[in-house]
Amino acid sequence: MNDEVMEETQLSPSTTTTELVVVLPGEDVTDIVSSSSTGKSKSPKIGRGLVYDSLSNRVVVTHAGRLAHRKSSNTFMVTANTKRYIPASQDRVIGVVEERFGDYYRCNIFAPHFAFLPILAFEGASKRNKPNLLAGSTVYCRVISAPSDADPELSCKVAGNSDGGAAMKDWLTGECTYGELKGGTSIQISIGLARSLLNPNNVVLDALGKSLSFETAVGVNGVVWVNSKNPEHIILVCNAIKNSEVLTPEQTRGMVRSLLSTVLSKS
């Protein structure tokens, strides 16, 4: 069967995030960041876990984790398996609509604060032609602003050519990268596991995709949406993802084989 897995990093090879080294608070990573400014590459940007000290002209680490580099935007950040998701600009997240007020949807992205999604923040949406999301709807979107003193703002529009190959299709077609996720189910996992699922060579998704046909969307806020024509396959994929967090690659493959043999033998 053809694999129908849909992940952030599978949209384009250029969206891959590479983990470089383990870093600690106060560590100076200026040399690593500046080394990416070669040739025709974009000027480096810094994301979560890093801060620029204008007095010393240095880039310093603010919390422990792994220094990672996103090639598509030449962005450096620190990734860590934190217990709570802290929104950052351009993060791809999965949220749940809580309610609509005025021209906005209030969404739970499982962060310290709720986020708001403008009702026209969809590809091709207009005042007469826009999605009508109900409370409980699941939405795949991106964070466009995350100020420390206000609620984060979301969007279901593609951020041009810098959005890692995201499909810029009208929301009515159902083919746009962002928008409502219909059917299936959502599960919450750790932030670290969610980020590992975005690796195009992720072991558990690769093993599952060789035998099952399913769709999945992964939010860096620790939410995974899974859909398949067969409900048993949805349960299998969810269980396999959760189990994989504490297993080695070889143990993960064995676990997937065991689950597949149990479920597929009954069908």
Protein Blocks (a to p, Z undefined) as FASTA:
>chain_A
ZZfbdcfklmpmklpccdfbdcdehiacklmmmmmmgcjbccddddehiacdfklopacd
fbgcdddddfklopacdddddfbdcddehiacddddfbdehjbccddehiabdcdddfkl
cghiafklccdddehiacddddfbdcfkbccdddfbdehjkngopacddfklopafbdcd
eehidddddfklmmmmmpmklfklmmmmmmpccdddddfkopacdddfblklmmmmmmmm
mmmmmpcfklmmmmmmmmmmmmmmmZZ
